[in-house]
Amino acid sequence: MRLALCATGRSEEHLCDWQGHSLNREALADFQRLQRRAQADGIDLRIASAFRSFSRQAMIWNNKYQGVRPVFDAQQQVVDLTSLSPLARLHAIMLYSALPGASRHHFGSDFDVWDPSVVAEDYQLQLSPDEYADTGPFANLNLWLGEHLQEFGFYRPYLKYQGGVAAEPWHISHVSSAETLQGWQNPGTIADALIESEVAGKEVIIAHLDELYERYVLTLCDPE
């Protein structure tokens, strides 16, 4: 049960604090090695987001579901959620935002990364595909990650769109520490977390959870 709580963002016992972020203890040493190699190659590899708790993910989800925060489609256009059925609304949100209890950020093994050295000090990071494209400020970082992640035990689970989560070239995952927890993040444990929560739309989510799990949790890219 303790691993199920960690996998769904309801426990932090698997984490350690490092430079203002909470990371899976098993991932820290490999990330530090990755960061040192990046520095040697002229890249200031930084974490924008690491562990995210169930409650934090629920706040993001609820704000999007209720229209407080915008929801974007694959072309980066704002989606009018009011025109969608309840199930279609879930699919629209899940293109970029995981269900509470189903985010890989709960593992503490997955990080959104960027390079602040190539942008102005007041730059507002968006974590958008354009930023990591060939003409974006993090194009060099994107190429570097593709060349070096694997040798340090990382990969990008959302490197390309596979029918579930949109491409997220900024999202890296520590393979071994993620594997420890991902089996404990399943429809049963996710449903347990949702039932006890105030997540918007949870009745529809639970009714379609197997389908959503298959499409957005299990559909991943292979290690690079």
Residue frames relative to the residue before (quaternion, step in Angstrom):
aa qw qx qy qz dx dy dz
M 1.0000 0.0000 0.0000 0.0000 0.00 0.00 0.00
R 0.6237 0.5519 -0.3557 0.4241 3.59 1.01 -0.72
L 0.6538 0.4927 -0.3175 0.4784 3.60 0.99 -0.76
A 0.6125 0.5379 -0.3514 0.4604 3.59 1.06 -0.65
L 0.6433 0.5104 -0.3215 0.4715 3.59 1.02 -0.74
C 0.6398 0.5097 -0.3192 0.4786 3.59 1.00 -0.80
A 0.6882 0.5121 -0.2842 0.4282 3.58 0.89 -0.96
T 0.7494 0.3648 -0.2012 0.5147 3.58 1.15 -0.57
G 0.6079 -0.6334 0.3284 0.3483 3.56 1.21 0.45
R 0.5625 0.6224 -0.3759 0.3935 3.58 1.26 0.33
S 0.7324 0.2560 -0.2133 0.5938 3.58 1.28 0.21
E 0.2280 -0.7816 0.5683 0.1190 3.57 -1.15 0.65
E 0.3563 0.7800 -0.4643 0.2216 3.58 1.23 0.28
H 0.6518 0.5158 -0.3122 0.4600 3.61 1.23 -0.35
L 0.6412 0.5816 -0.2866 0.4105 3.58 1.30 -0.10
C 0.1241 -0.7302 0.6578 0.1366 3.50 -1.41 0.26
D 0.4593 -0.6696 0.5105 0.2830 3.58 -1.22 0.50
W 0.1220 0.7835 -0.5992 0.1107 3.55 -0.94 0.93
Q 0.8551 -0.1184 0.0308 0.5038 3.54 -0.70 1.20
G 0.7562 -0.4187 0.2062 0.4587 3.55 0.88 0.97
H 0.6882 0.4136 -0.2816 0.5254 3.58 1.29 0.11
S 0.3516 -0.6866 0.5868 0.2461 3.54 -1.29 0.38
L 0.0387 -0.8126 0.5796 -0.0474 3.55 -0.71 1.20
N 0.5628 -0.5433 0.4914 0.3829 3.54 -1.25 0.44
R 0.5261 -0.6640 0.4275 0.3155 3.58 -0.79 0.99
E 0.6658 0.5242 -0.3021 0.4366 3.57 1.03 -0.81
A 0.6906 0.4926 -0.2723 0.4542 3.60 1.17 -0.52
L 0.5371 0.6932 -0.3932 0.2764 3.57 1.13 -0.63
A 0.6934 0.4873 -0.3065 0.4333 3.61 0.69 -1.01
D 0.6687 0.4897 -0.3059 0.4684 3.60 0.94 -0.82
F 0.6380 0.5031 -0.3456 0.4695 3.60 1.01 -0.67
Q 0.6321 0.5269 -0.3397 0.4555 3.60 0.96 -0.75
R 0.6332 0.5148 -0.3193 0.4818 3.58 1.06 -0.75
L 0.6398 0.5193 -0.3127 0.4726 3.56 1.00 -0.85
Q 0.6638 0.5125 -0.2985 0.4557 3.56 0.92 -0.89
R 0.6512 0.5076 -0.3215 0.4636 3.60 0.96 -0.81
R 0.6408 0.5067 -0.3312 0.4722 3.59 0.99 -0.76
A 0.6304 0.5267 -0.3332 0.4627 3.58 0.98 -0.80
Q 0.6470 0.5232 -0.3192 0.4536 3.57 0.92 -0.89
A 0.6430 0.5227 -0.3176 0.4610 3.58 1.00 -0.80
D 0.7183 0.4133 -0.2333 0.5087 3.56 1.19 -0.57
G 0.6153 -0.6071 0.3247 0.3840 3.58 1.26 0.38
I 0.5881 0.5530 -0.3707 0.4593 3.58 1.23 0.44
D 0.2633 -0.7536 0.5849 0.1436 3.57 -0.86 0.99
L 0.0951 -0.8412 0.5320 0.0168 3.57 0.28 1.31
R 0.0381 0.8115 -0.5777 0.0795 3.56 -0.58 1.17
I 0.4281 -0.6677 0.5467 0.2685 3.54 -1.27 0.52
A 0.2472 -0.7495 0.5972 0.1432 3.55 -0.92 0.95
S 0.7887 -0.0366 0.0562 0.6111 3.58 1.08 -0.77
A 0.0979 -0.7827 0.6134 0.0386 3.56 -0.95 0.92
F 0.8290 0.0236 0.0092 0.5587 3.61 -0.57 -1.11
R 0.0420 -0.7554 0.6536 0.0179 3.51 -1.14 0.80
S 0.3787 -0.7438 0.5062 0.2171 3.59 -0.68 1.05
F 0.6699 -0.4614 0.3854 0.4356 3.54 -1.32 0.23
S 0.6830 0.4955 -0.3057 0.4411 3.60 0.82 -0.93
R 0.6367 0.5122 -0.3289 0.4733 3.60 1.04 -0.74
Q 0.6619 0.4908 -0.3076 0.4759 3.58 0.93 -0.87
A 0.6309 0.5341 -0.3292 0.4564 3.58 1.05 -0.73
M 0.6328 0.5234 -0.3361 0.4611 3.59 1.01 -0.73
I 0.6404 0.5104 -0.3186 0.4773 3.59 0.97 -0.88
W 0.6637 0.5187 -0.2959 0.4503 3.56 0.90 -1.00
N 0.6887 0.4912 -0.2910 0.4469 3.59 0.78 -1.02
N 0.6429 0.5239 -0.3269 0.4531 3.59 0.99 -0.81
K 0.6680 0.4703 -0.3054 0.4893 3.59 1.04 -0.70
Y 0.6533 0.5238 -0.3179 0.4447 3.58 0.89 -0.92
Q 0.7515 0.3973 -0.2011 0.4868 3.58 1.00 -0.85
G 0.5666 -0.6539 0.3580 0.3511 3.59 1.28 0.17
V 0.4213 0.7008 -0.4751 0.3252 3.59 1.22 0.27
R 0.7575 0.1882 -0.1116 0.6150 3.57 1.13 -0.76
P 0.5197 -0.6611 0.4313 0.3268 3.62 -0.98 0.76
V 0.2540 -0.7127 0.6339 0.1604 3.52 -1.30 0.55
F 0.1872 -0.8139 0.5457 0.0693 3.58 -0.75 1.06
D 0.3733 -0.6894 0.5662 0.2544 3.54 -1.21 0.58
A 0.7543 -0.4028 0.2623 0.4472 3.59 -1.28 -0.03
Q 0.6838 0.4471 -0.2801 0.5040 3.61 1.22 -0.42
Q 0.4944 -0.6905 0.3895 0.3564 3.57 1.34 0.28
Q 0.4495 0.6388 -0.4810 0.3981 3.54 1.11 0.78
V 0.5251 -0.6439 0.4573 0.3172 3.58 -1.05 0.79
V 0.3252 -0.7509 0.5524 0.1590 3.56 -0.93 1.02
D 0.3302 -0.7080 0.5875 0.2113 3.57 -1.02 0.83
L 0.2427 -0.8173 0.5079 0.1233 3.57 -0.06 1.29
T 0.6010 0.5947 -0.3679 0.3871 3.59 1.08 -0.60
S 0.6655 0.5033 -0.3022 0.4609 3.59 1.21 -0.42
L 0.6448 0.5499 -0.2995 0.4384 3.58 1.30 -0.16
S 0.5403 -0.5702 0.5026 0.3611 3.54 -1.28 0.43
P 0.6729 -0.4935 0.3361 0.4368 3.63 -1.14 0.35
L 0.6784 0.4768 -0.3051 0.4683 3.61 0.91 -0.81
A 0.6452 0.5092 -0.3221 0.4698 3.60 0.97 -0.80
R 0.5996 0.5544 -0.3573 0.4533 3.58 1.09 -0.62
L 0.6325 0.5241 -0.3310 0.4645 3.60 1.00 -0.79
H 0.6666 0.5029 -0.3066 0.4569 3.58 0.88 -0.93
A 0.6356 0.5349 -0.3337 0.4457 3.60 0.98 -0.80
I 0.6821 0.4782 -0.2902 0.4710 3.58 0.90 -0.89
M 0.7138 0.4973 -0.2654 0.4157 3.57 0.88 -0.97
L 0.4327 0.6702 -0.4813 0.3633 3.60 1.22 0.00
Y 0.8168 0.1595 -0.0700 0.5500 3.60 1.04 -0.78
S 0.7731 0.3008 -0.1708 0.5317 3.62 1.13 -0.41
A 0.3922 -0.7393 0.5026 0.2165 3.56 -0.77 1.06
L 0.5844 -0.5249 0.4848 0.3847 3.50 -1.33 0.36
P 0.5179 -0.5765 0.5100 0.3734 3.60 -1.08 0.55
G 0.7562 0.3041 -0.2623 0.5166 3.56 -0.79 1.05
A 0.7598 0.3541 -0.1788 0.5151 3.58 1.24 -0.40
S 0.4796 0.6688 -0.4404 0.3589 3.59 1.23 0.27
R 0.4721 -0.6506 0.5145 0.2987 3.58 -1.06 0.73
H 0.5526 0.6027 -0.3974 0.4165 3.59 1.20 -0.35
H 0.5355 0.6080 -0.4156 0.4134 3.62 1.18 -0.32
F 0.6272 0.5773 -0.3380 0.3988 3.59 1.09 -0.68
G 0.3492 -0.7235 0.5142 0.3002 3.59 1.10 -0.65
S 0.5945 0.5762 -0.3426 0.4441 3.56 1.34 0.09
D 0.7097 0.4352 -0.2181 0.5092 3.56 1.30 -0.33
F 0.0636 -0.8184 0.5700 -0.0372 3.53 -0.85 1.07
D 0.3001 -0.6734 0.6372 0.2247 3.53 -1.24 0.60
V 0.0814 -0.8407 0.5353 -0.0081 3.59 -0.59 1.13
W 0.0191 -0.7799 0.6256 -0.0088 3.53 -1.28 0.54
D 0.3541 -0.7087 0.5658 0.2286 3.57 -1.34 0.01
P 0.2205 -0.8264 0.5026 0.1255 3.62 -0.06 1.23
S 0.5629 0.6381 -0.3856 0.3568 3.60 1.19 -0.36
V 0.7085 0.4658 -0.2673 0.4579 3.62 1.17 -0.43
V 0.7078 0.3770 -0.2548 0.5404 3.59 1.27 0.12
A 0.6583 -0.5033 0.3772 0.4136 3.57 -1.27 0.30
E 0.6485 -0.5525 0.3662 0.3743 3.55 -1.20 0.60
D 0.7350 0.3946 -0.2252 0.5033 3.59 1.07 -0.68
Y 0.3115 0.7760 -0.4961 0.2336 3.59 1.25 0.32
Q 0.2743 -0.7554 0.5764 0.1476 3.57 -0.95 0.92
L 0.3028 -0.7812 0.5227 0.1574 3.55 -0.27 1.28
Q 0.2135 -0.8009 0.5522 0.0897 3.57 -0.87 1.01
L 0.1887 -0.7699 0.5612 0.2379 3.58 1.13 -0.72
S 0.3553 0.7084 -0.5106 0.3336 3.52 0.70 1.20
P 0.6404 -0.5477 0.3651 0.3957 3.62 -1.11 0.55
D 0.6203 0.5708 -0.3496 0.4088 3.59 1.01 -0.77
E 0.6308 0.5554 -0.3397 0.4222 3.60 1.04 -0.70
Y 0.7518 0.3730 -0.1880 0.5101 3.59 1.13 -0.67
A 0.4704 0.6691 -0.4356 0.3759 3.58 1.32 0.09
D 0.7562 -0.4232 0.2567 0.4279 3.56 -1.31 0.22
T 0.7517 0.3568 -0.2027 0.5162 3.60 1.08 -0.68
G 0.5370 0.6469 -0.3936 0.3718 3.60 1.25 0.07
P 0.6717 -0.5274 0.3377 0.3957 3.59 -1.21 0.37
F 0.7547 0.3655 -0.2049 0.5049 3.60 1.12 -0.56
A 0.2387 0.7951 -0.5190 0.2038 3.57 1.18 0.58
N 0.6659 0.5000 -0.3075 0.4605 3.59 0.93 -0.87
L 0.6232 0.5276 -0.3300 0.4738 3.57 1.04 -0.77
N 0.6312 0.5430 -0.3293 0.4453 3.58 0.95 -0.88
L 0.6743 0.4797 -0.2920 0.4795 3.59 0.88 -0.90
W 0.6551 0.5275 -0.3130 0.4412 3.58 0.94 -0.90
L 0.6320 0.5312 -0.3308 0.4571 3.58 0.97 -0.82
G 0.6520 0.5295 -0.3116 0.4444 3.56 0.97 -0.84
E 0.6948 0.4793 -0.2633 0.4671 3.57 1.11 -0.68
H 0.8389 0.2998 -0.0901 0.4452 3.60 0.93 -0.84
L 0.4845 0.6961 -0.4458 0.2863 3.63 1.12 -0.37
Q 0.6836 0.5362 -0.3099 0.3863 3.55 0.75 -1.05
E 0.6665 0.5223 -0.3231 0.4227 3.60 0.92 -0.80
F 0.7191 0.3860 -0.2447 0.5236 3.60 1.24 -0.29
G 0.6336 -0.5942 0.3146 0.3827 3.58 1.23 0.38
F 0.6015 0.5480 -0.3592 0.4570 3.59 1.22 0.43
Y 0.0078 0.7613 -0.6451 -0.0646 3.54 -1.37 0.19
R 0.4367 -0.6788 0.5184 0.2825 3.58 -1.32 0.07
P 0.2878 -0.8116 0.4835 0.1570 3.61 -0.20 1.25
Y 0.7620 0.2947 -0.1701 0.5510 3.58 1.21 -0.45
L 0.1564 0.8259 -0.5279 0.1216 3.56 1.03 0.73
K 0.7893 0.0882 -0.0291 0.6070 3.58 1.04 -0.81
Y 0.5590 -0.5871 0.4652 0.3557 3.54 -1.22 0.53
Q 0.0879 -0.8199 0.5656 -0.0038 3.57 -0.74 1.11
G 0.7050 -0.4386 0.2601 0.4929 3.56 1.25 0.36
G 0.7143 0.3813 -0.2483 0.5317 3.58 1.28 -0.07
V 0.8139 0.0640 0.0167 0.5772 3.56 -0.21 -1.33
A 0.5294 -0.6278 0.4715 0.3214 3.57 -1.06 0.78
A 0.6488 -0.4996 0.3938 0.4177 3.57 -1.26 0.34
E 0.0092 0.7780 -0.6266 0.0454 3.56 -0.91 1.01
P 0.1424 -0.8406 0.5165 0.0797 3.62 0.21 1.20
W 0.6168 0.5596 -0.3318 0.4430 3.58 1.27 -0.29
H 0.6391 0.5509 -0.3124 0.4364 3.61 1.23 -0.38
I 0.0133 -0.7998 0.5995 -0.0285 3.57 -0.59 1.18
S 0.1761 -0.7953 0.5769 0.0604 3.57 -1.12 0.70
H 0.3562 -0.7024 0.5776 0.2146 3.55 -1.01 0.89
V 0.4488 -0.7663 0.3873 0.2479 3.53 -0.29 1.35
S 0.7474 0.4438 -0.2619 0.4194 3.60 0.58 -1.10
S 0.7004 0.4506 -0.2970 0.4671 3.62 0.86 -0.81
A 0.6047 0.5312 -0.3606 0.4713 3.61 1.12 -0.53
E 0.6424 0.5414 -0.3250 0.4344 3.58 0.97 -0.84
T 0.5914 0.5840 -0.3642 0.4202 3.58 1.09 -0.65
L 0.7944 0.3415 -0.1496 0.4795 3.58 0.97 -0.85
Q 0.6032 0.6252 -0.3871 0.3091 3.60 0.95 -0.69
G 0.6087 0.5487 -0.3652 0.4416 3.61 1.11 -0.49
W 0.6639 0.4904 -0.2922 0.4830 3.57 1.22 -0.49
Q 0.6223 0.4693 -0.3418 0.5251 3.58 1.32 -0.05
N 0.2368 0.7766 -0.5267 0.2517 3.55 0.11 1.33
P 0.7287 -0.4377 0.2625 0.4567 3.64 -1.15 0.21
G 0.6428 0.5384 -0.3303 0.4333 3.59 1.03 -0.70
T 0.7148 0.4328 -0.2653 0.4810 3.59 0.82 -0.96
I 0.6165 0.5304 -0.3479 0.4664 3.59 1.08 -0.66
A 0.6489 0.5112 -0.3161 0.4665 3.59 0.95 -0.85
D 0.6178 0.5459 -0.3443 0.4490 3.59 0.99 -0.80
A 0.6730 0.4906 -0.2925 0.4699 3.57 0.95 -0.89
L 0.6747 0.5083 -0.2979 0.4446 3.58 0.93 -0.86
I 0.6305 0.5638 -0.3355 0.4148 3.58 0.94 -0.88
E 0.7186 0.4448 -0.2371 0.4792 3.57 1.04 -0.81
S 0.6706 0.5426 -0.2653 0.4307 3.59 1.28 -0.17
E 0.4228 -0.6481 0.5600 0.2960 3.52 -1.42 -0.08
V 0.1986 0.7968 -0.5383 0.1896 3.58 0.89 0.96
A 0.4704 -0.6929 0.4749 0.2704 3.57 -0.80 1.03
G 0.8309 0.1997 -0.1688 0.4911 3.55 -0.96 0.92
K 0.3409 0.7995 -0.4642 0.1704 3.58 1.22 0.17
E 0.5839 0.5712 -0.3962 0.4194 3.62 1.07 -0.49
V 0.6690 0.4705 -0.2910 0.4964 3.58 0.99 -0.84
I 0.6124 0.5539 -0.3453 0.4460 3.58 1.01 -0.82
I 0.7010 0.4687 -0.2803 0.4586 3.59 0.74 -1.03
A 0.6375 0.5413 -0.3289 0.4387 3.59 1.02 -0.75
H 0.7786 0.2850 -0.1357 0.5424 3.58 1.13 -0.68
L 0.2936 0.8269 -0.4578 0.1427 3.56 1.27 0.21
D 0.6336 0.5361 -0.3518 0.4329 3.62 0.90 -0.77
E 0.6573 0.5086 -0.2924 0.4730 3.58 0.98 -0.89
L 0.6773 0.4890 -0.2873 0.4686 3.58 0.90 -0.94
Y 0.6314 0.5367 -0.3217 0.4580 3.57 1.02 -0.82
E 0.6576 0.5174 -0.3063 0.4539 3.57 0.89 -0.94
R 0.7423 0.4439 -0.2308 0.4458 3.58 0.84 -0.97
Y 0.8242 0.2974 -0.1244 0.4655 3.58 0.82 -0.95
V 0.7091 0.4169 -0.2630 0.5042 3.61 1.15 -0.41
L 0.7614 0.3917 -0.2079 0.4728 3.58 0.85 -0.93
T 0.6484 0.5261 -0.3252 0.4439 3.60 1.14 -0.54
L 0.1593 0.7958 -0.5501 0.1969 3.54 -0.12 1.39
C 0.5154 -0.5888 0.5096 0.3576 3.54 -1.28 0.33
D 0.5108 -0.6100 0.5004 0.3414 3.54 -1.23 0.45
P 0.6288 -0.5174 0.3969 0.4235 3.62 -1.14 0.44
E 0.5310 -0.6570 0.4428 0.3006 3.55 -1.01 0.93
